[in-house]
């Protein structure tokens, strides 16, 4: 009771909320406006690419241009989201002010010429870069800098997908596996909400998705759940996690091979661009170029079409995975998340036929669960599924995301992500190690283990 009547504590909380509103609001408005500009521009360059198919053949040239831009204007900014994560973990190196415009321009170039990339990396980097610039302009106190960077990430992610709650939790969850930074909860929530409101205020919308309500069967129904369907979701979540692992490992392996075998940085996207052109000609299908959310051509496989029976082939997910791994592994800019949505939705479409489950439900589960496994953010992805598809599907969304997270192992798309607690406590993973360090040390560890067993 004494604590309840402690007006000084409440005044302190109110003062802190006022400080965060004052600091977070301009960052969120900047990030939301940048996302609106990016989404509007992305729609225009995608329309231009679809109307001019020959632009695909300029993809190698576009790659050379990107390398030149980063080498000329912002070499450190090329690390992108990993640079932001490192700066939040250990402030000191700084985030270049040109990060936001560079990633915006280079992502648009990638999509204009047909590279298979996403938009999350761009939005997150723009949000973080704008937050860093704001802190520099107004000399924000050191104690607020880490949280403001997280707020920029939350605003960018929440506004570009129209999922403010998921954006807030993503910013807190993505830093470290097994530990969430709840001290940033209020500023990240404010940033996610204000960023999304700003993007909407500019008149920029998001693609709607719909999953029909699942009615439990008379035989396997238990409350509002269908236990047989839940078992199928459990199996699907396992597959989603393994595919997330495949995507992360293949993308990083290609990145490493490109760097080891091609000493000249400009040559990497040239080879990668030629590979994307070759894959397109081999499959005689342009469905896997660009973002892949929707297409004016009804024959194309898209994220939207994956929610319908027959909207994808049994191997559409693998084709998109290959296109994206080559595009990002060779150095093109963008993000992994929207391609992961495509891969997951197409995989869910294929699994629905095998399991005898609703196509729209499995596509929606794959949409968020493959991303949950690849980014190690099951809480954020569950919230994203609820924001996109409705709370009625929350139990199935949670099972798919959490199981995918478990089966994706200690791997992920962000090399700077750190491990606080291993996913399985029996695993001997050093606390604080990054996924990049873990991946680098893995072959040596495996050889040592083999020698011990021998």
Steps between C-alpha positions, in 0.01 A plus 500: 500500500787733582651437156162566336485842670861587411423794274870560430535160335195566282626847410831341401320253275297780347815705442670202336199446273515866401870472417438196281210669323721801431787290365314217328234705317734672248691174441177307439359770271823503297507119478130475412538765231806323360305172489214674317743641244666162464175307455371754249828490306515122516156474345609730217827321419326160515236622253778631276684167512185307411434730204861480378621137536835585340604677823588157641804489273637814667518326838880442483550868412275599790721292731815685388322832562408392854856402584624836371242690705596327823875520438471871417251619761475255787715189520409424864129540424524193276472278810141620527283348771798321658670837549191626684491193725868538586455868579206425731699226676818708533460869413810672371552433132209716391241462227577695181254776419488383138372153595136597440533654150750238386285202590191668354663567163679165470192298598294678236772425243494132599123480453502704180720239335329193646719398793315278747514702821267642761433824682546434874876554489448830325235624744698391806820661371318820408339514844829436678694734274250783548503442877881526497485821296240649735719421802796665331308811396350561845784359711283250681647379830705181485264312735214534251686406181466121515127518567445754224670269251263224611210743455617575146506126423149459648361794302655380174384141536152587630431759232623306197279198579212674677567297817591746778483251788719250316740784418534591867566142612727426202732786598532365855519132405734501200812609689554189709374142487349408834474848646270794420580864583185594688654825625431633149138380497325839528719694251488213249122476532464876451733486200317208339159664540610850393702367206204299371261795548737727310531258210121469485460878518695527175231285336719194456320171567599137542391179328207342690502127576212283615480158663158342541393413853583139589210307653613208721379163377247306708744211545822688583364828631601607849367841595580733213792287379514208260755260651562315172563829323727607786706186445529583131610853591764354731640295212481796261685719754784249501528520121477881510791509745717270291435709188586816695828332597563405137438856383730659758783253450481507119496880486800531733687220321452670163608831652818337626570326168452821304747680729759224494492429129447851362748750641354795312179613678337626180534157339284326763165660404592463133527121542195496728297707254594267215397203717157656565457559125604139433252363756222709347572373149539142625161499674336725240318664789530855637294432813809492720640839405454806716278517806242239395207633705261527204507516122270618219569168328257243649734215400778626730558344839478772765454526875134585442446202269656263756194549722286325237493135395713456187662841552850350515683192382650248738846651444421870479647552848831346393521712185444821698756385757760447228433833327520689831811324631687578177379861493591581861803272518662682208456841664177650370310714750151467644385266771426138570160523662256539210674218306471294820127581504482371142703186579289427808165563332594284199630226728179517705300471179691183410472350850126567513445255218718234663346540846139557398492836679345835397717664235453855623583406859818309412610777262451758775686288753790450261495873424598588858661178625782476245587859586482415873751221450735701279499812721465325839209725594205269579316749723511778242392263222208365702385858558549576131278206410232624739519853356484374141262204526299549819514382860273199435802316356736593786556146642592357160722801423682466832560126458632543145729792590639352820565157349664657193720707733609185681579299186691779324782441749766754587495652156335805351505775242664754735865415568527762778218341700634367831418193708408567863338162566521204261171374359567162660677532835701183436677676209841641594480847344717776655293788637528818296639335187361635173345274239776608261768384744309180567476428128869578447606268783261218414719309247795507741281384789355222287849376405612510864193302607563245226862451611387451862246240394761322290 
